[in-house]
Amino acid sequence: MNEPIPLARPELGPREEELLLEVVRSGSLSLGPELEQFERDFGAWLGGGYAVAVSSGTAALHLGVRALGWGQGDEVITSPFSFVATANSILYEGATPVFCDIDPVTFNIDPAAAAAAVTEATAGLLPVHIFGYPADLPALAAIADQRGLGILEDAAQALGAVDRMGRRIGTAGNITIFAFYANKQMTTGEGGALVTPDREIAERVRSERNQGRAPDMGQVEHDRLGFNYRLSDLQAAIGIAQVERIGELLNTRDNVAALYRERLTQLGAEPAGEEDEDDLVLPCENSGDERRSWFVFVVQLPAGTDRDAVISKLAEKGIASKAYLPCIHLLPPYQERFGFRGGEFPIAERVADRSLALPFFTSMSESQVDRVCTALAEALGNRA
Ligand SMILES: Cc1ncc(COP(=O)(O)O)c(C=O)c1O
């Protein structure tokens, strides 16, 4: 068998090793200079705002929900088509996630559906830039402005994406979170960041990630409820090296995605928005000034395809793939708690049923992309 092709693989090199080793030798493993430098470098690369590094994207979401004051009795409108952490973060503070259906082309929340979901209890919006494609921020901001709602952007998958106003995601003036797990565009192993234009929010989040302790306080002084959501300096060191070459990482990922698009088109795949039911469908292309940041390469299988059989056939050839991702409202904890049964969000459910994530990583070679595309066409009976 050919060498296995994993779903994702981090891109780490000598610079990551060098900076990591420096931290190991320094003996200063937490709340040291690397953490501060990583936050400065990341914020500067993003192009605005205060960046607070934390232990995961989930931790960043949780602190973002707290910063916006969402809690008991509040409804927060979000997407059912996201990773479970998005909605979980709303539950952590006792608020209620209110799902609304998604756009059939971008897979991000449909602003009209979001507007229709607003009630007296709505406190905010939690849009997700799913699969790295920017959500329609101007339309969501218009809904939020009408009612004075807060916005928390989940950009865990969208580092480097650009919205329709030409702004890099994370710089539109909302609290935005990023995630640095090892499958992301850049990684710290585990890690995340919250970015905000508001200095007071940044200070509060810095304190809450560190057990409710302001930077000038001693180790057992605490002036608010906090958590241990710290990112270690070992992780921050890897992050510094990754930020140094983030432009290159993102460009290379663009190239891998372009290769996939070209090969799958040759095999009969159709562009999003122009497909028939029995087509293999590509991820949507950039519209106007919007730019996707490539996190995963997810195709829609022809309707009625036995997806598990496709996954098995690819696996037989050493190729990883995954049904990605399931709708949050149909996961057992959400079904049990809120009584969802299916059919509530038909577009999200249809997309979730047909989605397949193919191997996608920065160092993926042309021949690996070819192997995946050929195997996929074969698994589909060459009917893509
Ligand atoms: C959309 C989304 N939100 C939040 C998270 C949570 O990030 P983490 O795994 O770093 O906690 C992820 C992780 O993949 C994600 O995809």
PDBQT file of the ligand as one rigid body, heavy atoms in Angstrom, charges set to zero:
ROOT
HETATM    1  C1  LIG A 401     -15.496  26.228  15.004  1.00  0.00    +0.000 C 
HETATM    2  C2  LIG A 401     -14.689  25.807  16.193  1.00  0.00    +0.000 A 
HETATM    3  N1  LIG A 401     -14.893  26.433  17.363  1.00  0.00    +0.000 NA
HETATM    4  C3  LIG A 401     -14.180  26.110  18.459  1.00  0.00    +0.000 A 
HETATM    5  C4  LIG A 401     -13.215  25.130  18.438  1.00  0.00    +0.000 A 
HETATM    6  C5  LIG A 401     -12.516  24.758  19.700  1.00  0.00    +0.000 C 
HETATM    7  O1  LIG A 401     -11.145  24.901  19.655  1.00  0.00    +0.000 OA
HETATM    8  P1  LIG A 401     -10.193  24.010  20.620  1.00  0.00    +0.000 P 
HETATM    9  O2  LIG A 401     -10.228  22.622  20.112  1.00  0.00    +0.000 OA
HETATM   10  O3  LIG A 401      -8.865  24.677  20.514  1.00  0.00    +0.000 OA
HETATM   11  O4  LIG A 401     -10.761  24.128  21.987  1.00  0.00    +0.000 OA
HETATM   12  C6  LIG A 401     -12.962  24.456  17.236  1.00  0.00    +0.000 A 
HETATM   13  C7  LIG A 401     -11.936  23.411  17.161  1.00  0.00    +0.000 C 
HETATM   14  O5  LIG A 401     -11.728  22.772  16.169  1.00  0.00    +0.000 OA
HETATM   15  C8  LIG A 401     -13.716  24.793  16.087  1.00  0.00    +0.000 A 
HETATM   16  O6  LIG A 401     -13.536  24.163  14.930  1.00  0.00    +0.000 OA
ENDROOT
TORSDOF 0
